[in-house]
Amino acid sequence: MRRESETRLEALGAFFRPAEAKAFGIGYDRLQGLARAGLVERVGWGLYRRVDLEPTEHHSLAGACARAPGAIVCLLSALQVHGIGSRVPAAVWLAVPNKARAPNIRGVGVRLVRFSAVACSYGVVRTDFEGVPARITNPARTVVDCFRFQRRVGKEAAREALYDALDQGSVTVDALYRTLDVLPSTGLRATLEAMP
């Protein structure tokens, strides 16, 4: 018969903090016992991972979002999640507010960008990766951001994102213009106006 704390462990996401475990009735001492038994692994200061879960394609996103809970998945990482374009990012792209302290994330490659207050909320939706709560830019916002941060992601990546998103119906021209009204990009506006 399985122990009660092991059953409660199943309610947690792939990555979790001791406070989250405590909310499910797993105190710190029991958590340490689970770690000694090999059921959980400490992956960083105050961060644990369930070892019974098979990693998904979003495992690195889950790890990064667990380590930086206020960050927003954006740019090439958001494109990959939304299935737009063919780019496979070598690192997790995260955004934080302009004046926020940069998160200290070890064990996961991260590319960090800074967003203004408006950019931290407009077109940002809640999701989760492997049970880890996260925020991510929606498809239209992601395409606009690729043009806004074109120097970071590359002109070809931005153009590919635009045409692929329109071709597959992930975004509409109207949604792009609404986003441009809030987060301007002269490059994208000119590209849209030049389209037939």
C-alpha contacts under 8 A as a table, 3 or more apart, distances in Angstrom:
res1	aa1	res2	aa2	distance
2	R	6	E	6.67
2	R	7	T	7.03
3	R	6	E	5.40
3	R	7	T	6.64
4	E	7	T	5.15
4	E	8	R	6.33
5	S	8	R	4.93
5	S	9	L	6.07
5	S	25	G	7.40
5	S	26	I	6.15
5	S	30	R	7.67
6	E	9	L	4.96
6	E	10	E	6.86
6	E	34	L	7.98
7	T	10	E	5.53
7	T	11	A	7.61
8	R	11	A	5.56
8	R	12	L	7.56
8	R	24	F	6.13
8	R	25	G	7.18
8	R	26	I	7.37
9	L	12	L	5.57
9	L	21	A	7.38
9	L	24	F	7.68
9	L	26	I	7.75
9	L	50	R	8.00
10	E	13	G	7.66
11	A	24	F	7.50
12	L	15	F	7.64
12	L	16	F	6.79
12	L	20	E	7.61
12	L	21	A	7.10
12	L	131	G	7.11
13	G	16	F	6.30
13	G	50	R	7.65
13	G	130	E	5.92
13	G	131	G	3.97
13	G	132	V	5.62
14	A	49	R	5.48
14	A	50	R	5.27
14	A	51	V	7.99
14	A	53	L	6.65
14	A	62	A	7.67
14	A	130	E	5.51
14	A	131	G	6.05
14	A	132	V	6.87
15	F	47	L	6.89
15	F	48	Y	5.60
15	F	49	R	4.41
15	F	50	R	6.53
15	F	62	A	7.15
15	F	63	G	6.67
15	F	66	A	6.26
15	F	130	E	7.83
15	F	131	G	7.61
15	F	132	V	6.41
16	F	20	E	6.25
16	F	21	A	7.07
16	F	47	L	5.81
16	F	48	Y	5.36
16	F	49	R	6.35
16	F	66	A	6.97
16	F	132	V	7.50
17	R	20	E	5.34
17	R	21	A	6.52
17	R	46	G	5.72
17	R	47	L	4.84
17	R	48	Y	6.07
18	P	21	A	4.98
18	P	22	K	6.06
18	P	27	G	7.57
18	P	28	Y	6.50
18	P	31	L	7.57
18	P	46	G	6.59
18	P	47	L	7.23
18	P	48	Y	7.72
19	A	22	K	4.98
19	A	23	A	6.34
20	E	23	A	5.14
20	E	24	F	6.84
21	A	24	F	5.25
21	A	25	G	6.56
21	A	26	I	5.12
21	A	27	G	6.88
21	A	31	L	7.71
22	K	25	G	4.92
22	K	26	I	4.66
22	K	27	G	5.00
22	K	28	Y	7.26
23	A	26	I	7.23
26	I	30	R	5.96
26	I	31	L	6.21
27	G	30	R	5.33
27	G	31	L	6.08
28	Y	31	L	4.93
28	Y	32	Q	6.26
29	D	32	Q	5.15
29	D	33	G	6.38
30	R	33	G	4.88
30	R	34	L	6.22
31	L	34	L	5.03
31	L	35	A	6.28
31	L	40	V	7.96
32	Q	35	A	4.98
32	Q	36	R	6.24
33	G	36	R	5.05
33	G	37	A	6.14
34	L	37	A	4.98
34	L	38	G	6.28
34	L	39	L	5.31
34	L	40	V	5.87
35	A	38	G	5.10
35	A	39	L	5.75
35	A	40	V	4.71
35	A	41	E	5.60
35	A	42	R	7.22
36	R	39	L	7.68
37	A	40	V	7.81
38	G	41	E	6.83
38	G	51	V	7.50
39	L	50	R	6.40
39	L	51	V	5.72
39	L	52	D	6.87
40	V	48	Y	6.49
40	V	49	R	5.51
40	V	50	R	4.60
40	V	51	V	5.40
41	E	48	Y	5.47
41	E	49	R	5.18
41	E	50	R	6.48
41	E	51	V	6.65
42	R	45	W	7.71
42	R	46	G	7.71
42	R	47	L	6.01
42	R	48	Y	4.37
42	R	49	R	6.37
43	V	47	L	5.79
43	V	48	Y	5.46
43	V	49	R	6.61
44	G	47	L	5.06
44	G	48	Y	7.02
44	G	106	R	7.83
47	L	66	A	7.69
47	L	67	R	7.42
50	R	53	L	6.20
51	V	54	E	7.76
55	P	58	H	7.58
55	P	59	H	5.40
56	T	59	H	5.28
56	T	130	E	7.33
57	E	60	S	7.86
58	H	61	L	5.16
58	H	62	A	6.21
58	H	129	F	6.20
58	H	130	E	7.32
59	H	62	A	5.05
59	H	63	G	6.24
59	H	129	F	7.25
59	H	130	E	6.97
60	S	63	G	5.04
60	S	64	A	6.12
60	S	92	V	7.18
60	S	108	V	6.56
61	L	64	A	5.10
61	L	65	C	5.98
61	L	73	V	7.90
61	L	92	V	6.45
61	L	129	F	6.70
62	A	65	C	5.21
62	A	66	A	6.02
62	A	128	D	7.69
62	A	129	F	4.94
62	A	130	E	6.08
62	A	131	G	7.85
62	A	132	V	5.82
62	A	134	A	8.00
63	G	66	A	5.17
63	G	67	R	6.30
63	G	108	V	7.38
64	A	67	R	5.15
64	A	68	A	6.07
64	A	92	V	7.36
64	A	105	I	6.88
64	A	108	V	6.62
64	A	110	V	7.82
65	C	68	A	4.96
65	C	69	P	5.19
65	C	70	G	7.80
65	C	71	A	6.79
65	C	132	V	7.00
65	C	133	P	7.41
65	C	134	A	6.01
66	A	69	P	5.53
66	A	132	V	6.27
66	A	133	P	7.73
67	R	103	P	7.67
67	R	104	N	7.81
67	R	105	I	6.21
68	A	71	A	5.58
68	A	103	P	5.93
68	A	104	N	7.92
68	A	105	I	7.41
69	P	133	P	7.63
69	P	134	A	6.86
70	G	96	V	7.19
71	A	94	L	5.97
71	A	95	A	5.52
71	A	96	V	5.12
71	A	134	A	7.80
71	A	135	R	7.13
72	I	94	L	5.34
72	I	95	A	4.98
72	I	96	V	6.58
72	I	120	C	7.69
72	I	124	V	7.75
72	I	134	A	7.14
72	I	135	R	5.00
72	I	136	I	5.20
72	I	137	T	7.11
73	V	77	S	6.44
73	V	78	A	5.86
73	V	92	V	7.65
73	V	93	W	5.98
73	V	94	L	4.71
73	V	95	A	6.49
73	V	134	A	7.68
73	V	135	R	6.19
73	V	136	I	4.51
73	V	137	T	6.56
74	C	77	S	5.74
74	C	78	A	4.71
74	C	79	L	7.63
74	C	93	W	5.61
74	C	94	L	5.61
74	C	95	A	6.48
74	C	136	I	6.04
74	C	137	T	5.66
74	C	142	T	6.46
75	L	78	A	5.32
75	L	79	L	6.20
75	L	93	W	6.26
75	L	94	L	7.96
75	L	142	T	5.68
75	L	143	V	7.69
75	L	145	D	6.40
75	L	146	C	5.85
75	L	153	V	7.66
76	L	79	L	4.95
76	L	80	Q	6.24
76	L	87	R	7.01
76	L	88	V	7.44
76	L	89	P	5.93
76	L	93	W	6.51
76	L	146	C	7.85
76	L	153	V	7.36
77	S	80	Q	5.16
77	S	81	V	6.36
77	S	88	V	7.88
77	S	89	P	6.26
77	S	91	A	7.92
77	S	92	V	5.85
77	S	93	W	5.46
78	A	81	V	5.04
78	A	82	H	6.12
78	A	93	W	7.84
78	A	136	I	6.56
78	A	137	T	6.57
78	A	138	N	7.82
78	A	139	P	7.73
78	A	142	T	6.59
79	L	82	H	5.15
79	L	83	G	6.02
79	L	84	I	5.00
79	L	85	G	6.77
79	L	139	P	7.29
79	L	142	T	6.73
79	L	143	V	7.90
79	L	161	A	7.41
80	Q	83	G	5.02
80	Q	84	I	6.04
80	Q	85	G	7.31
80	Q	86	S	7.74
80	Q	87	R	7.13
80	Q	88	V	6.77
80	Q	89	P	7.87
81	V	84	I	7.78
82	H	139	P	6.57
84	I	161	A	6.01
84	I	164	D	6.08
84	I	165	A	5.76
84	I	170	S	7.86
85	G	157	A	7.81
85	G	160	E	5.97
85	G	161	A	5.18
85	G	164	D	5.75
85	G	165	A	7.49
87	R	157	A	7.35
89	P	92	V	6.87
90	A	109	G	7.48
91	A	108	V	7.40
91	A	109	G	4.67
91	A	110	V	5.04
91	A	111	R	6.16
92	V	108	V	7.52
92	V	109	G	6.11
92	V	110	V	4.68
92	V	111	R	6.01
93	W	110	V	5.84
93	W	111	R	4.74
93	W	112	L	5.97
93	W	113	V	7.59
94	L	110	V	6.95
94	L	111	R	6.26
94	L	112	L	5.10
94	L	113	V	6.34
95	A	112	L	5.68
95	A	113	V	4.73
95	A	114	R	5.37
95	A	115	F	6.23
96	V	100	A	6.43
96	V	102	A	7.36
96	V	112	L	7.44
96	V	113	V	6.57
96	V	114	R	5.17
96	V	115	F	5.97
96	V	120	C	7.55
97	P	100	A	5.22
97	P	114	R	5.53
97	P	115	F	4.94
97	P	116	S	5.87
97	P	117	A	6.51
97	P	120	C	6.57
98	N	114	R	4.93
98	N	115	F	5.42
98	N	116	S	5.60
98	N	117	A	7.66
102	A	112	L	7.98
105	I	108	V	6.56
105	I	110	V	7.54
106	R	109	G	7.67
115	F	118	V	7.82
115	F	119	A	5.36
115	F	120	C	5.82
116	S	119	A	5.05
116	S	120	C	6.20
117	A	120	C	5.19
117	A	121	S	6.97
118	V	121	S	5.58
118	V	122	Y	6.04
119	A	122	Y	5.52
119	A	123	G	7.93
119	A	183	L	7.18
120	C	124	V	7.03
121	S	124	V	5.47
122	Y	141	R	7.99
122	Y	182	V	7.90
123	G	137	T	5.66
123	G	138	N	5.54
123	G	140	A	7.70
123	G	141	R	5.56
123	G	179	T	7.69
124	V	135	R	6.41
124	V	136	I	5.48
124	V	137	T	4.38
124	V	138	N	5.90
124	V	141	R	7.80
125	V	135	R	5.53
125	V	136	I	5.50
125	V	137	T	6.16
125	V	138	N	6.36
126	R	133	P	7.39
126	R	134	A	5.86
126	R	135	R	4.48
126	R	136	I	6.44
127	T	133	P	6.12
127	T	134	A	5.24
127	T	135	R	5.78
127	T	136	I	7.07
128	D	131	G	5.54
128	D	132	V	5.08
128	D	133	P	4.38
128	D	134	A	4.98
128	D	135	R	7.56
129	F	132	V	5.14
129	F	133	P	6.75
129	F	134	A	6.94
137	T	141	R	5.77
137	T	142	T	5.59
138	N	141	R	5.34
138	N	142	T	5.99
139	P	142	T	5.02
139	P	143	V	6.31
139	P	165	A	7.68
139	P	170	S	6.46
139	P	171	V	6.33
140	A	143	V	5.30
140	A	144	V	6.33
140	A	170	S	7.73
140	A	171	V	5.49
140	A	172	T	7.69
140	A	175	A	6.19
140	A	176	L	5.55
140	A	179	T	7.08
141	R	144	V	5.10
141	R	145	D	6.07
141	R	176	L	7.37
141	R	179	T	6.31
142	T	145	D	5.03
142	T	146	C	6.24
143	V	146	C	5.14
143	V	147	F	6.79
143	V	158	A	6.88
143	V	161	A	6.02
143	V	162	L	5.89
143	V	165	A	7.86
143	V	176	L	7.94
144	V	147	F	5.36
144	V	148	R	6.25
144	V	176	L	6.90
144	V	179	T	7.19
144	V	180	L	7.06
144	V	183	L	7.78
144	V	185	S	7.13
144	V	188	L	6.99
145	D	148	R	4.70
145	D	149	F	5.85
145	D	150	Q	7.92
146	C	149	F	5.24
146	C	150	Q	5.51
146	C	153	V	6.60
146	C	157	A	7.49
146	C	158	A	4.95
146	C	161	A	7.71
147	F	150	Q	4.70
147	F	155	K	7.48
147	F	158	A	5.56
147	F	159	R	7.99
147	F	185	S	6.53
147	F	187	G	6.50
147	F	188	L	5.99
148	R	184	P	7.70
148	R	185	S	5.57
148	R	187	G	7.90
149	F	152	R	5.42
149	F	153	V	6.42
150	Q	153	V	5.24
150	Q	154	G	5.07
150	Q	155	K	5.48
150	Q	158	A	6.48
151	R	154	G	5.49
151	R	155	K	7.14
153	V	157	A	6.31
153	V	158	A	7.12
154	G	157	A	5.37
154	G	158	A	6.46
155	K	158	A	5.19
155	K	159	R	6.27
156	E	159	R	5.15
156	E	160	E	5.98
157	A	160	E	5.13
157	A	161	A	6.08
158	A	161	A	5.14
158	A	162	L	6.33
159	R	162	L	5.12
159	R	163	Y	6.28
160	E	163	Y	5.37
160	E	164	D	5.86
161	A	164	D	5.30
161	A	165	A	5.85
162	L	165	A	5.33
162	L	166	L	6.23
163	Y	166	L	5.21
163	Y	167	D	5.98
164	D	167	D	5.02
164	D	168	Q	6.11
165	A	168	Q	5.44
165	A	169	G	5.97
165	A	170	S	4.95
165	A	171	V	5.67
166	L	169	G	5.08
166	L	170	S	6.24
166	L	171	V	5.60
166	L	172	T	6.27
166	L	173	V	7.65
167	D	170	S	7.82
169	G	172	T	6.73
171	V	175	A	6.45
171	V	176	L	7.21
172	T	175	A	5.18
172	T	176	L	6.41
173	V	176	L	5.07
173	V	177	Y	6.26
173	V	192	L	7.77
174	D	177	Y	5.12
174	D	178	R	6.18
175	A	178	R	5.11
175	A	179	T	6.23
176	L	179	T	5.12
176	L	180	L	6.09
177	Y	180	L	4.85
177	Y	181	D	6.22
177	Y	189	R	7.77
178	R	181	D	5.22
178	R	182	V	6.99
179	T	182	V	5.38
179	T	183	L	5.94
179	T	184	P	7.69
180	L	183	L	4.84
180	L	184	P	4.56
180	L	185	S	6.41
180	L	189	R	7.52
181	D	184	P	6.03
185	S	188	L	5.47
185	S	189	R	6.22
186	T	189	R	5.05
186	T	190	A	5.99
187	G	190	A	5.28
187	G	191	T	6.21
188	L	191	T	4.95
188	L	192	L	6.09
189	R	192	L	5.17
189	R	193	E	6.14
190	A	193	E	5.12
190	A	194	A	6.15
191	T	194	A	5.18
191	T	195	M	6.44
192	L	195	M	5.27
